[in-house]
Amino acid sequence: MRSSRGQGTVEYLAVVLLVAVVLGGGASAAAATGAGADIATAVPHQVMRALCIVTGGDCERDRAPCDVASSTASSTWSANVWVLSVGHGRVVVVDRRSDGKVLVTLTTTASGGLRTTAGAGVRIERGRRRLSLGGAVTASATASLGRGRTWVLPDAPTATAFVAALGRGDDVRRPDEEVREGGLDVALSGSRGGVAANATATGTLHGTVGVRADHVTGAKTYYLEVGADAALDLSTALGVAPVGGSGRAEGNGQLALTVARDGRWVGLAVTASGDVSAAARVPSGGGPLAAVLGVPTAAGRRWVAEAHLDLNDPENLAAARAVVDRVRAVPPSPRADAAAIAKLAQRIADDAVVDLRAYALDRTSDGFSLQLGTGLAVGGSHETTTEHTRLIAARTRGLDGRWRPREDCLKEARA
């Protein structure tokens, strides 16, 4: 059961008694009509929400809108001479929410680092097809600085016009949120290919720290993210018909602390997410063959698990501050550090509002890369990627600790 948020004030007791009387009466009436189970489930939720309101907590978290669909368009380029590498990326994400609003986010990133290449190779991508010639192994360590801006727009037509304005470089209004972040990626890739067959494999580890400023509320969110991804592409030819397949897997974890305008710690979020996608390529006209084999021509899934701990609760706040104090402690104490982290983890497990989401994912890429590692190493790449997601499952563990399907979100996803 969730921890008590009040101090036994008259107002606190009055609200509890009022909710118990009103909803208790409703439960009795509903039981007579066969709906008592639903009301019985709603009673503890409404009681917890009433207590939350009295104590000034984050009481709408388990009713927050869901992201029901998204479209992402990204463009990146990089160039390297000898062991030095520079690059730039631009990403536009359009998120449609269950409350009808649309979020448009524009992120630009500049990067630089070190890259070493052995061998020589060319890679060309078109949609879900990939061709590699030659063979090369590349290792890199790249630092990046990014800036993101997010606008909350009332509907899809407004968002479409807004994205077009961004594409033209028009002046637009001040964003609702801004993000500044820095990251480090360490990557290893290898390719071996020819006209008849080719194989490409890549793996990346990355870490990011950043701050998100909400210009509407004045709150700031400080976050740390770590993750990894891997991709594998294999193709060959049967006669003159190309066949093959590719797969990609990604995983990320993020810890975020939100601080109100007046400096109060108000929320802690722990997010885990992952992507798994695959594509199969069969000979032209092989649609029936793919159907018989049960092999999808393109398929992907994204999952997101997000836990929000309300730091307006004194016990939650104390657990969060204890972890930060241990991070700052000199000299460190592994036993004390582990105890503080375990206590915070238990608070999250017992007290957090948890959202679970699953999305259908479709991703395609166009681009090329060229790497020459003999003599004066030179290379470059350019890639454009489009990605679409659609919500297919959603559940939330609410203020009362009970799990509920988010039918409101799924209804909007199907619309």
Residue pairs with C-beta under 8 A, 6 or more apart in sequence:
1 401
2 48
2 350
2 351
2 399
2 400
2 401
3 313
3 315
3 316
3 350
3 351
4 51
5 51
5 52
5 54
5 55
5 57
5 312
5 313
6 12
6 51
6 54
6 55
9 54
11 54
12 51
12 54
12 55
15 50
15 51
15 53
15 54
16 47
16 50
16 51
18 50
19 46
19 47
19 50
20 43
20 47
23 39
23 42
23 43
23 46
23 47
24 43
26 39
27 36
27 39
27 40
27 43
28 36
30 36
30 38
30 39
31 39
41 402
44 400
44 402
45 398
45 399
45 400
45 402
47 400
48 398
48 399
48 400
49 59
49 399
52 58
52 59
52 310
52 399
53 59
55 312
55 313
56 312
57 310
57 312
57 313
58 266
58 267
58 308
58 310
58 312
58 353
59 399
61 308
61 310
61 353
61 399
62 353
62 396
62 397
62 398
62 399
64 355
65 97
65 98
65 99
65 101
65 409
66 97
66 98
66 355
66 357
66 391
66 394
66 406
66 408
66 409
66 412
66 413
67 95
67 96
67 97
67 98
67 103
67 357
67 391
68 96
68 97
68 98
68 390
68 391
68 409
68 412
68 413
69 95
69 96
69 388
69 389
69 390
69 391
69 413
70 93
70 94
70 95
70 96
70 359
70 387
70 388
70 389
71 93
71 94
71 386
71 387
71 388
72 91
72 92
72 93
72 94
72 385
72 386
72 387
72 388
73 91
73 92
73 384
73 385
73 386
74 89
74 90
74 91
74 92
74 383
74 384
74 385
74 386
74 387
75 89
75 90
75 91
75 382
75 383
75 384
75 385
76 87
76 88
76 89
76 90
76 381
76 382
76 383
77 87
77 88
77 89
77 380
77 381
77 382
77 383
78 85
78 86
78 87
78 88
78 111
78 380
78 381
79 85
79 86
79 87
79 379
79 380
80 86
80 115
80 117
80 377
80 378
80 379
80 380
81 376
81 377
81 378
82 376
82 377
82 378
83 114
83 115
83 116
83 377
84 112
84 114
84 115
85 111
85 112
85 113
85 114
85 115
85 140
85 142
86 110
86 111
86 112
87 110
87 111
87 112
87 142
88 108
88 109
88 110
88 111
89 107
89 108
89 109
89 111
90 106
90 107
90 108
90 109
91 105
91 106
91 107
91 108
91 109
92 104
92 105
92 106
92 107
92 163
92 166
93 103
93 104
93 105
93 107
94 102
94 103
94 104
94 159
94 163
95 102
95 103
95 104
95 105
96 102
96 156
96 412
97 103
97 412
98 406
98 408
98 409
98 411
98 412
98 413
100 154
100 155
100 412
101 152
101 153
101 154
101 155
102 152
102 153
102 154
102 155
102 156
102 158
102 159
103 150
103 151
103 152
103 153
104 150
104 151
104 153
104 159
104 162
104 163
104 166
105 148
105 149
105 150
105 151
106 148
106 149
106 166
107 146
107 147
107 148
107 149
107 179
108 146
108 147
109 144
109 145
109 146
109 147
110 144
110 145
110 146
111 142
111 143
111 144
111 145
112 142
112 143
112 144
113 140
113 141
113 142
113 143
113 185
114 140
114 141
114 142
115 138
115 139
115 140
115 142
115 377
115 379
116 138
116 139
116 140
116 373
116 377
117 136
117 137
117 138
117 371
117 372
117 373
117 377
117 379
118 136
118 137
118 138
118 373
119 134
119 135
119 136
119 137
119 371
119 373
119 374
120 134
120 135
120 136
120 371
120 372
120 373
120 374
121 132
121 133
121 134
121 135
121 136
121 191
121 192
121 193
121 369
121 370
121 371
122 132
122 133
122 134
122 368
122 369
122 370
122 371
123 130
123 131
123 132
123 133
123 191
123 193
123 200
123 368
123 369
123 370
124 130
124 131
124 132
124 367
124 368
125 131
125 365
125 366
125 367
125 368
125 383
126 366
127 364
127 365
127 366
128 246
128 279
128 281
128 297
128 298
128 364
129 242
129 281
130 198
130 200
130 233
130 235
130 246
131 193
131 198
131 235
132 191
132 192
132 193
132 198
132 199
132 200
132 233
133 193
133 194
133 195
133 198
134 191
134 193
135 190
135 191
135 192
135 193
136 190
136 191
136 371
136 373
137 188
137 189
137 190
138 187
138 188
138 189
138 190
138 371
138 373
138 379
139 187
139 188
140 185
140 186
140 187
141 184
141 185
141 186
141 187
142 184
142 185
142 186
142 187
143 182
143 183
143 184
144 182
144 183
144 184
144 185
145 181
145 182
146 179
146 180
146 181
146 182
146 183
146 210
147 178
147 179
147 180
148 177
148 178
148 179
148 180
148 181
149 175
149 177
149 178
149 179
150 175
150 176
150 177
150 178
150 179
151 162
151 172
151 173
151 175
151 176
152 176
153 159
153 162
162 172
165 172
166 172
174 215
175 215
176 214
176 215
176 216
177 212
177 213
177 214
177 215
177 216
178 212
178 213
178 215
179 210
179 211
179 212
179 213
180 210
180 211
181 208
181 209
181 210
181 211
182 208
182 209
182 210
183 206
183 207
183 208
183 209
184 206
184 207
184 208
185 204
185 205
185 206
186 204
186 205
186 206
187 202
187 203
187 204
187 205
188 202
188 203
188 204
189 200
189 201
189 202
189 203
190 200
190 201
190 202
191 198
191 199
191 200
191 201
192 198
192 199
192 200
193 199
193 200
195 237
196 236
196 237
197 235
197 236
197 237
198 233
198 234
198 235
199 232
199 233
199 234
199 235
200 231
200 232
200 233
201 230
201 231
201 232
201 233
202 230
202 231
203 228
203 229
203 230
203 231
204 228
204 229
204 230
205 227
205 228
206 226
206 227
206 228
206 229
207 224
207 225
207 226
207 227
208 223
208 224
208 225
208 226
209 223
209 224
209 225
210 222
210 223
210 225
211 220
211 221
211 222
211 223
212 220
212 221
212 223
212 256
213 219
213 220
214 220
214 221
217 260
217 261
218 260
218 261
219 258
219 259
219 260
219 261
219 266
220 258
220 259
221 256
221 257
221 258
221 259
222 256
222 257
222 259
223 254
223 255
223 256
223 257
224 254
224 255
224 256
225 252
225 253
225 254
225 255
226 252
226 253
227 250
227 251
227 252
227 253
228 250
228 251
229 248
229 249
229 250
229 251
229 275
230 248
230 249
230 250
231 246
231 247
231 248
231 249
232 246
232 247
232 248
233 244
233 245
233 246
234 244
234 245
234 246
235 242
235 243
235 244
235 245
235 281
236 242
236 243
236 244
237 243
238 283
241 283
241 284
241 286
242 281
242 283
243 281
243 282
243 283
244 280
244 281
245 278
245 279
245 280
245 281
246 278
246 279
247 276
247 277
247 278
247 279
248 275
248 276
248 277
248 278
248 300
248 363
249 274
249 275
249 276
249 277
250 274
250 275
251 272
251 273
251 274
252 271
252 272
252 273
252 274
253 270
253 271
253 272
254 269
254 270
254 271
254 272
255 268
255 269
255 270
256 268
256 269
256 270
256 271
257 265
257 267
257 268
257 320
258 265
258 266
258 267
258 268
258 269
259 265
259 266
260 266
264 311
265 311
265 317
265 320
265 321
266 310
266 311
266 312
267 308
267 309
267 310
267 311
268 308
268 309
268 311
268 316
268 320
268 348
269 306
269 307
269 308
269 309
270 306
270 307
270 309
270 348
270 352
271 304
271 305
271 306
271 307
272 304
272 305
272 306
273 302
273 303
273 304
273 305
274 302
274 303
275 300
275 301
275 302
275 361
276 300
276 301
277 298
277 299
277 300
277 301
277 361
277 363
278 296
278 298
278 299
278 300
279 296
279 297
279 298
279 299
280 290
280 295
280 296
280 297
281 297
282 289
282 290
282 295
282 297
283 289
287 297
290 296
290 297
298 362
300 360
300 361
300 362
300 363
301 358
301 359
301 360
301 361
302 358
302 359
302 361
302 389
303 356
303 357
303 358
303 359
304 355
304 356
304 357
304 358
304 359
305 354
305 355
305 356
305 357
306 354
306 355
306 357
307 348
307 352
307 353
307 354
307 355
308 352
308 353
308 354
308 355
309 316
309 320
309 347
309 348
309 351
309 352
310 316
310 351
310 353
311 317
311 320
313 351
315 347
315 351
316 347
316 351
319 340
319 343
319 344
319 347
320 344
322 340
322 343
322 344
323 340
323 341
323 344
325 340
326 332
326 333
326 336
326 337
326 340
326 341
327 337
329 336
329 337
350 401
352 397
353 396
353 397
353 398
353 399
354 396
354 397
355 394
355 395
355 396
356 393
356 394
356 395
356 396
357 391
357 393
357 394
358 391
358 392
358 393
358 394
359 389
359 390
359 391
359 392
360 389
360 390
360 392
361 387
361 388
361 389
362 387
362 388
362 389
363 385
363 386
363 387
363 388
364 385
364 386
365 383
365 384
365 385
365 386
366 383
366 384
366 385
367 381
367 382
367 383
367 384
368 381
368 382
368 383
369 379
369 380
369 381
369 382
369 383
370 379
370 380
370 381
371 377
371 379
372 378
372 379
390 413
391 409
391 410
391 413
392 413
393 410
394 405
394 406
394 409
394 410
395 403
395 404
395 405
395 406
396 403
396 404
396 406
397 403
397 404
398 404
